[in-house]
Amino acid sequence: MGWVSAGDYEVALDGGKVVCRNAAGRLLKSVPPKIADDPAVVGLKQLVEWLERHERQCDLVHSAAADRTHDVFGRLNPTDPARFARAWLAAAHYTEELDRALCAAAWSG
């Protein structure tokens, strides 16, 4: 786990959650309110949200591509290319919007 400085504390991601330790290295039960607005903490929380959205998009694309039903004789039914296309386009649109947001944030900050 890689730790990032946030004021007098260090923060990291552990199992999809932002964790914090004090200067002595003791792991705290929660992130102290005084560093909740620290850019490192906010960035890690945004990263967790992005990873969760990305995981959902990947799951949608995968399930659309892997959805193969069988008829009563065990033969594969035709796939639904429209469902796969919708999932793929949603993921592509999300990625494009993310690129725009990251670029805007980089230029403004």
Steps between C-alpha positions, in 0.01 A plus 500: 500500500642840403449781750449864399555797732192694608589763756644330810358166385544252220217349296471202269247270339426165660229280357323787326501720810713800596701418813710732713794470738650756734862619514589210733374255237190387694203419277197713588139381499397777260636799313510800738258779400780757492659331197178393326541786250870438441570451127655157566190377685260647244705352216497153654124517559446606139723216386289250697181639340657482153618142553151396614339661192763345275439158651125532433566604138736205447246263654230628263720455194612155615149377578371633167779324312478175699120469501442190292176314561409156368184375337319184614736286290815652656594710199625852559245769429613803301667772703347842549749727324293807588541430873875460462518818291304697761730381779811571296378847399410583861852403607655698214286806580595476869869478410473805273327703772764391751777613263333841466460538876860399571633734232291791634616427855864486390477834321309676777710373790 
